[in-house]
Amino acid sequence: MDPLLDALARWKPFTALVVGDFMLDQLVFGDAERLAADAPVPILHVRRTEDRPGGAANVCLDLEAIKGRVHALGVVGADAAGAALRAGLAARGVESAGLVVDATRPTTVKQNLIGLAQTRHPQKMFRVDYESRAPIASEGELLAAFERALASADVVCIEDYDKGVCTPAVCRRVIEAARNKGTPVLVDPARGVDYTKYRGATAITPNRTEAELAAGLSTHADGGLEPNAAVARRMLEMCELEAVVLTLDRHGALLLERGGEAIAVPTIARQVYDVTGAGDMFLAGLAGARANALAWVEAVRFANAAAGLEVEIFGVEPIPLDRIHHAVLEQAGQAQGKVVSREQAVARVRALRSMGRRIVFTNGCFDVLHTGHVTLLEKAAAMGDVLVVAINDDASVRRLKGPTRPVNNQDDRARVLAAMNAVGLVVHFAEDTPTQILGELRPDVLVKGADYSKDKVVGADLVESWGGRVELVDLIEGKSTTKTIERLRTPS
């Protein structure tokens, strides 16, 4: 089995500390349909505004989306923006007691003016920044909060935007304390700063431009291995790291571990809509993977998949673990067909649900497909977005129907069902009842034929317990597998 897929099947929650420059992103949405009369600039007719955690705060949300328990450690001002930032983090379950309030500086705010391009697509028009880049005066208070939180941490992230929080003294102490405890430190470095302040960290994740500035060398724009490896080697030695992960846009990433050879880790080519937040998502993905003890190459594959999904959406939106799992399945070539393993079914259903899809479930032997089956499946599919059909495997059919059944083996039955447009996924189950697989898939709708009463539908109470519903579909009289087989066996 693919080691990354195996690790994702065993993924466990973890605790992460995020040290860095916390910001509030203010999004001002409106229509930009005309130019001002007094200057050749577009007018934004504001329709709504939205506050979102940004910068290092966005890394916190990304970590939370992949099952992280997150502690935020940084500095905010004694202002309304700081309060809004704390509230945004708390709403997502991020512990913000480590955000030190400093009345001498403002909370960093990035105000984005977003108009609808040709009244269809959101397009960032302008950005207004409110910030101080001066080194913080509250290093001691921040470091004390960090050391209190470190005891429970599985991984530490430093997210440096060069806004004054990640001073050389803060970075040095964070890295030293984490190394003494045996906790890995992953750094998303700032552009154009002295990278020696990250010396002793476990790994850094610069992009192409950041890496070239830090190393004083050029990368290869077409993803050439050796020029990029030379840049990574320079940073590995300069900062005394365990690994360097150089992110290379559409070329994926380059991984260089100490004592090893450089490895190119490709990514899936995607339609890029907005690269904002991709670096944050990459850092979070790498941190979550290492906290789950994944090897470096598998951790980079996971982070690549996460960042790739981020660039497909406008703005910044944390990518849930289930969607990343689904993307990895796709990359491994295991999510292309409708007939899937049980593990794949669970991963794909979770990913589909995270995208707002309504899941419909039905089950049965589906031995000799007839018009009654087709009608049931078509009606079931109309009740949601994706119809999952769970079929009894051959052994369970024999237990239920007798030694002469099934007429068609489980692979043939699955393939015929998968050929129907109404069917989204087909999965086998070995138990006599679907109770266990229902609990794993947690569908929104359970559909059965109306030859059952609701109180006789196996799993009905289970589905209703999580807010799902049970639907009974009228059968076509005289149409059943048993009667079809009897007619075939009875001479006319």
N, C-alpha and C positions, 0 to 999 in steps of 0.2 A: 504493500500500500504506500501511496505517496506520504512521506513523513510529515509534510505540512498538514494534509488532510487528517492524518492520524492525530496530530497534536490538536487540531481544531475540534475534533470529536471529544477530546479530553480537556478542553479549555476550562480553566478555573479562574474565579475572581482573584484580583490582586490589589495591593495597595501601592499607590504611586504618590510621590511628592513632586510638585511642580514649582520651581523657583524661577522667577523671571519678571519680565515687564508686563504687568496686567493693564489692560485697556478696556474701554467701553467703546464699542462700535455703535454709532447712531446712524440709522438708515432713514433717509428722507425720500420717500417715494412720491412721484407725481407724473404729470403729463408735460412733455416738452414739445409743444406743437408750433410754437412761433418764436420769433426773435424780438428782442426789446426794441422800442422805437428810438432810444437814446444811445444805443451801442449795439454792435453786431454780435450779441451774445444771446443764447437761448434763455427763455423764461421757463422756470419750473413751477407749474401749478401744483402745489403740494396736496396730496390726497391722504397720506398717512405717514406716521413715523414709527420707528421701531428701535428699541435698544437691545443690543446683544453683547455678551461677553466676548472680548477680542484679545489678540495677542496671546500671552501665556494663559489667559483665561480660556481661550479657545482650545488650547491643548488639554486643559482640564476636562472640558466637555467631550472632546474626542476620546479621552481615556475612559470617561464614564460610559460612553457609548459602547466600548468594548469590554465592559464588566469591571472597570477599575473603581476602587474606592480612593478618592482623590483628596489630597490636602493642598490648598493654594497658599503659596508663600511669596509675598511681594509687598508692594507699597501702593496705597491709594491716598488721595487727598481727603480732607475733611469737607466734602462737598456732596452735592446731590448726585453727581456722576458716580462717585465712589459708593454711595448707598445703593444706587441702581445696579452697579456691578456686583456688589455683594448679594443683592437680592436675586440677580440672574443666576449666580452660581448656586445659591442655596436652593433655588427652585429645581435644580438638577442634581441635588444631593451632594454637592461639592463642599467640603469643610473649609470655611474661609476665615477661621480664627487666626490663621497665620498671615493675614493681610494687615500689615501695620498701617495705621492712620498717621499721616504726616501733614500737619496743617500748613507747613511752609511750602508745599508744592501742590499743583493740581493733579487730579486724576487724569491720566492720559485719555483723551477722547479723539476718536477718528470719526468725523461727521461726513458721511457719504451722501452726495446728492445724486439720486437715481431717477432718470426719466425713462419713459417708454419710447423706444426707438420705433418710429412709424406706428405708434400706438399698439405695438405688439410685444416687443422684447425689452426687458429691463436692461438699461445701459448706464453704467456709472459715468456721470458727467464731470464731477468735480469732487475734491475732498478737502475738508478743512480740518487741521490738526490743532488741538489744544494740549500742550505738553511742556514738561521740563526735561532736559537731557542732563542736567547737573547730577553728579554723583549723590546718592542718597546720604542723608545725615543719620539715618536710623539703622546702620548696619548691625549694631549690637542687638537691638530688639528683634530684628529679622532673623539673625543667626540663632538667637535663643529659641525662637519659635520653631526654627528648622530642627534644632537638636532635640526638642521635645517630641517632634513628630517622627523623627528618624527611627525610633525604636520599632515601629510597626511597618516600616517601608520595605517593599520588595524591589523597588526601582526608584531612582531619582532622575527627573528631567530638568535640565537648565534650558530655558527658552529666552535667549538674549536678543533683544531688539535695539540695544544700545540707547536705552532711555534712562540710564543711571542706576538701575538696581543691581545689575550683574557687574559690580566693580571687581577689580582683581582680588581684593580682600575677601569679598563674599564668595567668589568662585573658588578661591583657594581653600577657604574653610569648609565650604560645602563638600568639595571633592575629598578633602582630607578626612572629614568626619565619616563620610559614606564609605570610603575605602577601609577605614579602621573597623567598620562594622561588617564589611564584606558586601555592601550594597552597590550594584552597578550605577554609574552616573552617565547618562546620555545627554549630549549637548547639541542643540540647534544653534549654531553660532551666529553672531551678528556680522554684517558685512563691513569689511574695512577695519576691524579692530585687531589688536595684537592677540593672536591665538595662544600665546604662551600663558595667558591667564586660565586656560582650560587644561593646563598640564596635569597629567595624572588621572584625567577622566577615563572612563571605560571606552567611550566612542564619541565621535562627532559626526554630524550629518550635514555638511555644507552642500549647497547647490554649486553648479558649475562656476558661476561668477564669484561667489564667496571663496571657493577653493583656489581659483586663479589668483585672487588678490592676496590670500594668506600665504600661498606657496611661492608666489613670484614666478610661476610657470603657466604655460598655456595648456588647456585641455584640448581634446580633439572633438570638433563639433559634430562629427559623424559617429561618435561613440567608439573611436579607435581605442583598443585596450591599453597599449603601452604608454602613450602620452598621458592618459588619465591615471594609469597606475603610478607613473612618476610623481604626479601631483599628490596622490594618496600617500606614497611612501614619504614624501617630504613632510607632510602633516603628521604622519604616524610617529616619526622620529622627533619632530619639533615639539610635539605635545605629549610624548611618552604614553601613547594610547595602546589599548588592546586591539582596537579595530577602527578603521575609517570607512564610512559609507558615503560615497560621493553620489549625489542624486543628479541624473543626467536627462531630465525631461522625458521625451519620447523614447530615449534609449534605455530607460529604466534606471539602474544604479550599478555602481562598481563597488565591490566589497574587497577590502584588503585587511586580513587579520595578521597580527604580529607573527612572524615565522612562517607565513603562508604565501601563496601566490594570489595575485589579483584575480577576481572572478567577476565576470559581467553577469548581472542578474536582470534579464529582460522583463519588460512589462507588456501588457496588452495595449495595442494602439487604440486610442479612444478619441471620440469627438470632444475637443477641448472647448468648453464654454467659458470657464472662469478659473484661473489658476489660484485665486485667492484661497488661502487656507490649506493648500496641498502640502506645504512643508510641515505645518502643524500636525496634520493627519499622519504624515509619514513618521514623524517623531513619536507620536502616540502609538502608532501601530508597532513600531520597532520596540518601544518600551514594553507594551503589553506582551509581545511575543517573547522577549527576553525574560520577563517576569514569569512566563510560563515555561521557561527552560528550553525554548527552541534554539537549535543551532543557529549560528549567525546567518547562514545562507537562507534558511527557511524563514527566519525573522525578517530578512530583507524582502523576500518574496511576499510575505504577508503585508509589510509596510507599503510595498509597491502597489499591491492590489487596493489597499485602503486609499492611498493618495490618488490612484487612477480614477476611482469612483468620485472623489472630491472634485476633480476638475470638470466633471460632466454636469455639474449643477451651478446655478448662479449664486454668488455669495458664499457664505461659510455655513456649512451644515454638517454636524457630526455624522459619521457613517456608522450605522449599527454593526455589531459583530456578525449578525446573521447575513447581512448583505455582502460583507467581505468574504465570508465563508462561501457564499454562492458564487462570487466572482472567482475564487480560487478553484472551485469545482469546474467552472467554465474553462478556466485556463488549463486545467488538467484534462479537459476533454470529456468530463463525466456529466455534464449538465445539458448536453445537446439533445438527447432523445427524451421521449416521454416515459419509457420504461426505466425505472430507477430502483436502486437498492433502498432498503429502509432508512439507512443513515442519510443517503442523498435526499430522500423524500423529506425527512425532517428538516435538513438544512435548507432545501429549496422552499418549503412551505414557510419557514420562519423568515426567510429573505423576502418572499412575496408579501407576507403579512406586514413586515416593516415598511414596505412600499405602499401600504394601504389597500392591498388586494383582499377581497373577501373569499374565503376558502370554503368550498362545498365538498362533502365527503359522501360516498356511498360504497357499499361493499357487497360481495357475493361471490359465487363460483364462476358465473358467466361462462358456462361450459360450452353450450351450443348457442351462439348468439342468434337472437330472433328479434322480430319487430317490437315485441314488448320491452326487451332490453333497450333497444334503440330509443324508444319513446321515453322510457324512464331516464336515460342518460341525457337526452336532449332537454327534458324539462328540468333535471337537476342542474345542468350547466347554466340554465337561464336564471338560477337563483343566486348566482354570485359571479366572481371573476375567473376562478380556476376550479375545475372539477377534478378531485383526486378519487380514483377508483382503486380500492384495495381488494385484491382477489385472493381467495384461499389457495394455498399451494396444493400440490397434488396429494400429499399425504393427508392433509386435513379434509380435502374433498372426499377421499376414500372413507375416512372416519365418519363423515356426515352423511354421505350418499350411498355407501356400499362399495364392494370390491370392483364393480364394473365401471365405476366412474373415477376420474373424469374421462370423457370421450377424447377431449383435446388436452394435451399437457399444458402445464402452467406457462411455459414460454410462448406457445402458440396462442393461448388465450390472451396473454398480455399484448402480444403483437397485434392481434385483431382489434382489441380495444383501443390501442394507441393510434390506429389508423383513422379513428373517428375524430372529426373536428371538435366535437363537444367535449372530448376528454383531454384534460391537461396533463395529468400524471397517472401512471399505473404502477402500483407497488404490490408485492406479494406479502402475505402474512401466514405464519405457520400455526397460530393458535386456532382453536375451534370457534372462538368469538373475536370480534374486532375491538374488544375493550381496551387492550393494551396499546394498539396502534392509534386508537382514537385519543388516548391520553398523551401520546407522543406528538400527534399532529395538531390537536386542539382546533378542529374546524369550526367555522362560524355556523355552518348549516349541515345537519345530518339528514340524508334523504333515503327513504325506503319505500317499497311498494305498499299500496294500501291494503294488501292482504294481511298486513300486520295492523294491530291497534297500537296506539302510541305507547301504552304501558307494556307492550310486548317487544318493543324495539330495543335490542341490546345496545347499551351505551347512551340511551336517551337522557337519563338523569345526569350522566356525566357531562354531556354536551351542554345541557341547560345549566349546570353548576358554574360554568364559566361565562354564561351569558349568551350561549349559542341557542339555536332553535332546531326543532325537529319538523320535517315536512314529509307528508305521505303523498305519494303519487298514485293516482288511479291506474290500475293495470288494464291491459287489453284482454278482454275475455277470450279464453281458449288458447292463449299464447303462453307456453311455458317450456322450459328445456325438457322436463320429464315427459310431457305429452309429445313433444317433437321426436324424442328418442323412441317412445312407444310406437309412434306411427311408422318410423323407419324399420322397426323390428317386426311389425305386424304385417303379414302379407295382405295385399289389397284384394 
